[in-house]
Amino acid sequence: MKYYVVDAFADKLFAGNPAGVCLPDIALSEAQMQSIAFENNLAETAFLIERDGYYDLRWFAPETEIDLCGHATLASAFVLMSTVHTDLNDVVFHTQSGVLNVSRDGEIYTLDFPSRLPVACAMPEALQEALGARVLETYKSRDLLAVLESEDAIAALKPDFSKLSAFKDTVAVIVTAKSREYDFVSRFFAPGAGINEDPVTGSSHCTLIPYWSKRLGKKRMAAAQLSLRGGVLYCKDEGERVNIGGKAVLYMSGEICL
């Protein structure tokens, strides 16, 4: 089975978020896909099956299947457009989160994803203790969104992952603040899914984009994720949809032997 590792939301190697992309000739069982994702030990591994005019796409973290993943979708589109069908500038994926389109314009790959507008919620009692920082506001979509005081507070975070993993009613915790250089910054923690910190997270921006668009009064925004590897995302609020753009770099290609 052909296998690729792509650094997504990056313009150079060893930045952005690495994702595995698998191109099996036949459908694999869920157990096989989960085992491969665990073996790869990347934040997500994507599995693609070509259909008539589109691809079935599923994403697996090391310990569980994920319902929506941005960086592995970008990586999948990059592999298809740069190595498999180099004449393509658009690709359609059928996923658990519906039909997702990715388009290419030069080096930028833009994801058309569902918007996940967060709703204000009560702050979990242990959240500030788990993050080790003051939280101004909390919101809920698929993930828990915590608004912090500043970009510096985001960069300085050293969470207690054992305490964060105790939050069972959310996939992950997103932290965010207004930025000096960009429109906003964020970080993403999902220890319950086997990912302490995700380097650059496309799906979290399904929540971040509508939040910051409303707060800043802007449709187009630039965002940075302040992980160690870091990454830049080009964002647009389209109402019920969001556009998330970024670059990608091929790190590795090879074969998985089953």
ChimeraX attribute file (.defattr): number of C-alpha atoms within 10 A of each C-alpha:
attribute: neighborCount
match mode: 1-to-1
recipient: residues
	/A:1	12
	/A:2	13
	/A:3	19
	/A:4	22
	/A:5	24
	/A:6	27
	/A:7	27
	/A:8	34
	/A:9	33
	/A:10	22
	/A:11	17
	/A:12	14
	/A:13	16
	/A:14	15
	/A:15	20
	/A:16	29
	/A:17	28
	/A:18	30
	/A:19	27
	/A:20	27
	/A:21	26
	/A:22	25
	/A:23	20
	/A:24	15
	/A:25	11
	/A:26	10
	/A:27	14
	/A:28	12
	/A:29	9
	/A:30	12
	/A:31	9
	/A:32	12
	/A:33	23
	/A:34	20
	/A:35	16
	/A:36	19
	/A:37	25
	/A:38	19
	/A:39	10
	/A:40	16
	/A:41	17
	/A:42	19
	/A:43	29
	/A:44	30
	/A:45	33
	/A:46	25
	/A:47	24
	/A:48	22
	/A:49	18
	/A:50	15
	/A:51	10
	/A:52	5
	/A:53	8
	/A:54	15
	/A:55	19
	/A:56	16
	/A:57	22
	/A:58	25
	/A:59	27
	/A:60	27
	/A:61	24
	/A:62	22
	/A:63	17
	/A:64	17
	/A:65	17
	/A:66	18
	/A:67	14
	/A:68	22
	/A:69	22
	/A:70	24
	/A:71	31
	/A:72	31
	/A:73	29
	/A:74	28
	/A:75	29
	/A:76	30
	/A:77	29
	/A:78	28
	/A:79	24
	/A:80	20
	/A:81	19
	/A:82	14
	/A:83	10
	/A:84	11
	/A:85	12
	/A:86	11
	/A:87	10
	/A:88	13
	/A:89	17
	/A:90	15
	/A:91	20
	/A:92	17
	/A:93	24
	/A:94	17
	/A:95	15
	/A:96	14
	/A:97	14
	/A:98	12
	/A:99	16
	/A:100	18
	/A:101	18
	/A:102	22
	/A:103	20
	/A:104	19
	/A:105	10
	/A:106	8
	/A:107	13
	/A:108	19
	/A:109	27
	/A:110	24
	/A:111	25
	/A:112	21
	/A:113	25
	/A:114	21
	/A:115	23
	/A:116	23
	/A:117	19
	/A:118	20
	/A:119	13
	/A:120	13
	/A:121	13
	/A:122	9
	/A:123	17
	/A:124	10
	/A:125	8
	/A:126	13
	/A:127	20
	/A:128	15
	/A:129	14
	/A:130	17
	/A:131	21
	/A:132	15
	/A:133	17
	/A:134	14
	/A:135	18
	/A:136	12
	/A:137	14
	/A:138	20
	/A:139	20
	/A:140	20
	/A:141	18
	/A:142	19
	/A:143	21
	/A:144	26
	/A:145	27
	/A:146	22
	/A:147	18
	/A:148	20
	/A:149	15
	/A:150	15
	/A:151	18
	/A:152	15
	/A:153	16
	/A:154	24
	/A:155	16
	/A:156	11
	/A:157	13
	/A:158	11
	/A:159	18
	/A:160	15
	/A:161	17
	/A:162	12
	/A:163	14
	/A:164	21
	/A:165	21
	/A:166	13
	/A:167	18
	/A:168	9
	/A:169	9
	/A:170	15
	/A:171	18
	/A:172	25
	/A:173	24
	/A:174	23
	/A:175	24
	/A:176	26
	/A:177	21
	/A:178	21
	/A:179	17
	/A:180	11
	/A:181	11
	/A:182	13
	/A:183	18
	/A:184	21
	/A:185	25
	/A:186	27
	/A:187	23
	/A:188	24
	/A:189	25
	/A:190	21
	/A:191	21
	/A:192	19
	/A:193	18
	/A:194	17
	/A:195	21
	/A:196	19
	/A:197	19
	/A:198	23
	/A:199	24
	/A:200	32
	/A:201	26
	/A:202	26
	/A:203	22
	/A:204	26
	/A:205	26
	/A:206	28
	/A:207	25
	/A:208	26
	/A:209	31
	/A:210	25
	/A:211	20
	/A:212	20
	/A:213	19
	/A:214	12
	/A:215	10
	/A:216	13
	/A:217	9
	/A:218	14
	/A:219	16
	/A:220	14
	/A:221	18
	/A:222	18
	/A:223	22
	/A:224	20
	/A:225	26
	/A:226	21
	/A:227	19
	/A:228	13
	/A:229	16
	/A:230	18
	/A:231	23
	/A:232	21
	/A:233	25
	/A:234	18
	/A:235	25
	/A:236	22
	/A:237	22
	/A:238	17
	/A:239	14
	/A:240	12
	/A:241	17
	/A:242	24
	/A:243	24
	/A:244	29
	/A:245	25
	/A:246	23
	/A:247	24
	/A:248	26
	/A:249	22
	/A:250	17
	/A:251	14
	/A:252	11
	/A:253	14
	/A:254	11
	/A:255	11
	/A:256	13
	/A:257	7
	/A:258	6
